[in-house]
Amino acid sequence: MARRKRKEDELDWIPPEFDEVGFMRKEIENARIALAVVGWAAVGAIVALLLYNYVNPVVGFLVGVAIFGSLYFLLPALGLPIHGFKRKDWFSQAMIYFFCFLAFFILLLNPPFADHTVPTIQFFSAASYPSTGLTDPATHSIFCVPASAGTTFVRVGQNDTLYVLIRATDNVAVKTLIVQAASQGAGTQNLTPTDVSGRASACSNSPNGTVYAPGTYAVRMLSTGLDVTISVSATDQVGLSASQSFVIRPTT
């Protein structure tokens, strides 16, 4: 009869000794590789921005993403071992690179590094007033009609001057603003816009305490009783521009 194996005869499993030094060395190497990948993502974003500005936006983005492949040669050149890298390791580094590159790239596309946004032009309202004894309509109450993209009807009556509010804004600043008025028989004339940002509204039909938003300009011109086309062109500090126009039709 076979002898029953006793519990004390069983061999105890002994875990391997933990290599603390090797573990720390591996973690330090991984941290250095991650820092190198993040830094290279910043380089890729700068290259992508240059190509975006001077070649083509799509080409710039694709080249910036493709620069990740050069890490296969860059990391060993920096003394960072990649011989033990497996597919999942490259995938994780690729994800780190892509999202860091995307963050840097979006950051560089915006001020103060770059400006790719054209100015925005809006027409607020139009009104009429008598010029006799009224040198500054902004200090008086006049009835304003909300302007539209098409034709805006303004009741003139005995008034002889049109007063138009325009808003021109940019994500940085508007450098130049050109306003022109064209009407039949009077030709085209340049109007001088006055910045009324922060001033109390001159419109009697505005709620009490209303002030003009930043980027609001006022122009005025003599009314001929005929349709007048207001054309506005705004240019920002990097030369991007936008233009809008609308028609005012005086009525009695």
Secondary structure, 3 states (H helix, E strand, C coil): CCCCCCHHHCCCCCCCCCCHHHHHHHHHHHHHHHHHHHHHHHHHHHHHHHHHHHCCHHHHHHHHHHHHHHHHHHHHHCCCCCCCCCHHHHHHHHHHHHHHHHHHHHHHCCCCCCCCCCCEEEEEEEEEECCCCCCCHHHCCECCEECCCCEEEEECCCCCEEEEEEEEECCCCEEEEEEEEEECCCEEEEECCEECCCCECCECCCCCCCECCCCEEEEEEECCCCCEEEEEEEEECCCCEEEEEEEEEEEC
